Amino acid sequence: MAAKAEHTGAPSAPPRPPRVGLFVTCLVDFVRPSVGFAGVKLLEDAGCSVEVPKAQTCCGQPAFNSGDRQDTKLIAQQVIRAFRDVDYVVVPSGSCGGMIATHYTELFEDDPDLARDAEDLASRTYELLQFLVDVMGVDAVDANFEGKVTYHDACAGLRELGLKGQARTLLSSVAGLELAELADTEVCCGFGGTFCVKYPEISNQMVDGKAQSVEATGADTLLAGELGCLMNIAGKLQRRGSAVHVRHVAEVLADMTHATPPIGEAAGESPPELEAAAAGKEA
């Protein structure tokens, strides 16, 4: 007769999904909401419970870059309060993620209590692909994208957060996708937040060089994880009459490219058609 199983205690509850607060970013909110929805899908597919705090605002980077520390402090305190109760803060942008994770602590060096709050938030803040790969252990996605792509490594994520291999790890799992590495991929595109406003001539030369490098790969599509860079490069490519499309990498990884046209394009329009339309208006 088989021995009766003995219960040594109450069954352990399954671990709860990590609570992730999505920091949407201003550009995603106002210019490219599809990136936010793609981020939510990727996080939920990875087993996370996603929240989007309504009280969130800008990360404060424009004010910080302009030397306005007082307003930046007020903005940072608002962000700290908005994301106080989540396990992680995830940002589909290396620059906004880098602002929170590396610069907030600088703001409150003279206030120990706020400094601790800033350090706590920084320890929980990750860029989207960094979080998926390095924290959640995701190494593949269920997505299909037919075509040859190239990838731009944006400055802030690269230098402040160490972003590099995460995108390539995930892109290698996308069915139909061929990655052609971009020459000088770590060179700035010239956007740099307020840099392009302060130094437009230099910025224009930098983005023109970046656009030429993109075209030289023979890729159909340029991807990156930084919407500011993508808008900058997309504008230059379109002014050059290039056929290269531009998308945020999250849209491809989430398999959400069918409902939204590439950046800067209207549905059904290709860059050369946009160029021709622009030429017609100028005439």
N, C-alpha and C positions, 0 to 999 in steps of 0.2 A: 504494500500500500504506500503510495507516494506521501512523503511528508508534507504537512500543511505549511504553506508559505507564511512566514511571519512578517508583519509590518513593523518596521523599526521606527516609524514616525510618519507624520503627514506627508503626502506627496509634495515635492517641491514645485512651486509655481513656475511656469515657463518664463524665461527672462522677457521683460517688456521691451518693445521696440525703442530704440533711442529717440528721444524727442529732439527734433531738429528745427531750429528757427531759420527760415530762409530770409536772408537780407537781400531784397530784390534789386537794389541800386537804382539811382535816378534814371540812368539811360535806359535800363531794361523797362522800367515802369512807363516812361514817357515815349520811348522810341521803338522798343522791341519786346513787348510783353511775352512773345512766344518763347523767349529764352527762359523766362521765369517758369512758365508751364513745363518746359522741357526739364528744367531743374527739379521741379516737384516730381515728375514722372521717374526720373533717374533715382532720386532719393527713395521714393516709395518702392520702386523695384528692388532696391538694395535692402529693404526691410525697415525703413525708417518711418516714424510718424512725423509728418511735416506740418509745421505751423508757420503762418505768415503774420506776425504781429502788426496790427493796424497802426500802432503808435510809432512805427519806425519812420525815420526821415533819411535825409542825406547822411553819408558817413562823415561829412565835413572836410573832405579832401580839397575842394576848391578854395575854401577859406584858409585852410592850413597852408596850402601852396602859395597863397597870396600874403602870408604873414599875419593873418588875422587870428591870433591865438585866442582871444576872448570869445569870439563867436564859435570858434572850433570847440572850445571847452563846453559851451552850452549844448552844442549839437552832440558831442560825445556823451555827455551825461544823459541826454535823451535816448541815445542808442543803448547805453548801459542799462537803463531802466526797462526799455522795451524787450530786451533779450535776457533779462535776469533769470527767468525760470526755465529755460530750455537747457538740454544737455550740451548741445552744440549749436554754433552759428555757422551757417554755410552760405557762401557768397559766389555767384557766378561771374566773378571778376577778380583778377589778381590785384588790381590797384586798390579797389575798395576793401578787399580782404586784407591787403597789406597795410592799409591805413589803420584799420581796427587792431590788427594783430601786432603791429610794430611801432605805431606812432602815438596811439592813445596814451600809453604809459609816459611818454615824454611830456604830455600836457599837464600832468598832475604831480610833478616831482615835488612840489611844495605843499601838497595836500595828501597826507598818508592814507586817509580813508578812501578818497577817490582813486588814489594810486593803486590800492588793493583791488578796488572794483575794476579798474582798467586792466590790471594784470589778470584777474580772474576771467574777464571777457576775452582777453587776448589768448589765453590758454585754451579756450573753447572754440576759437574761430578758425575756419579753414576755407580755402577756395574749393569750389565744387568738385573738380576732378581730383584734387589733393585729398579731399575727404573720402570720396568713393574708393580710391585706390589704397591710400595709406592708412585710413582708419577702418573702413568697412571691408577692405580686402577684395573689392570687386576687380576682376581682371578681364571680364568680357561682358558685352552687352548684346541684347537681341535686336539687332538693327541691320538694315540693308541700305546701301548707298552706292549706286552704280556710277563709277567715274574715278578720275585721277584727281587727287587733292594735294595741296601743299599746306604747310602749317607755319604760322608766325608766332614765335615765342615773345610775348609782350614783356616789356622791361620790368614792370613792378612785380609781377608774379615770379618772373625768372630770378630777380635779384633779391627780393624781399622775402619770398616764400619758398624758393627753391623748386619752382615748377619747371619741369622739363619732360621727364619720361612718362608721367601719368597720362597725358593725352595720347601719346604714342602707344602705350599699353592698351588703352581702350579702343583706339582707332584700328589697331591690328585685328580686332575681333569683328569688325563691321564687314558683313558680307558684301562683296563686289567693290570694295574700296581699295584703291591703290594709292599709297602715300609716296610722293616725290619730295624729298627734303629740299628746303629752300636755302640757297646760298646766303650766307650772312644772316641766318634766321634770328640771331640774337641781337642784331643791330636795330636800334630804335626806328620806328616808322615816322617819327616827327610829330606825333600827336602830343604826348606828354602832358595831358591835361591843359594847364594854362600856358604851357610852352608855345603851343601853336598860335596862341593869341599874342603873346609877347614878342615872338620872333617868327612872323609868318614867312619871311623869305627863306630863312634857314629850314623851317619846317617843310616848306614846299619842296625844296631840293631833296630833303631826306625821304619824303614819301614818294617822290618821283623815282628815286633809286630803288626803293622797296618795291614799287609797282613793276619796274623793269625786271627785278629779280623774280617776282611772282610769275610774270609772263614767260621768263626763260625756262621755268620748270616744265612748261607744256601742260600744266594742270588745268582742269576745268573749273575748279573751285578752290578758293582760299578759305582756310579755317583758322580760328584763334579763339581764345577764351576771354578776350577783352573787347567789349563792344566799342569803346572809344577808338581803339586802333582799327577795328574793322570798318567803322564808319569813315575814318580818315582814308584808309587804303581803298575802300570801295569807291569813294568819291573821285580819287585820283585815277583809278582804273577806268571808270566810266568816262571821265574827261579825256582820257587817252583813246577811247573807243575800243577798249579791250573787251574780249568775250568772256573773261573770267568772272564767275559768280563769287559772292562772298557770303559766308554764313558763320554764326557762332557755333562752336564745336558741339555744344550741348544739344542743338537741334538735330544734328546728325546722329549723335550717340543715342538720343531718345527716339530715333526713327520718326521725327516729326517735321520733315521737310516738305511734305506734300501740300499742306494747307496754307503755308506762308511762303511768299516769293523771297528770293535772296535779298539781302540788304540793299536798299536804294533802288530796287526794281519794283515796278508795278506788276501785278499778275499778268502773265503772258508776254511780258516785255523782256528782251535781252539787252545787255549793255550797248551793243552797237545801235539798236533801235532807239535807245534813250539818247545816245550821242547825236543821232540824226534829228531827233525831235528838238534837242537843245540847239543844234545848229540852225534849225528852221526858225526858232524863236529869236535867235540873235540876228538873223537876216531881216 
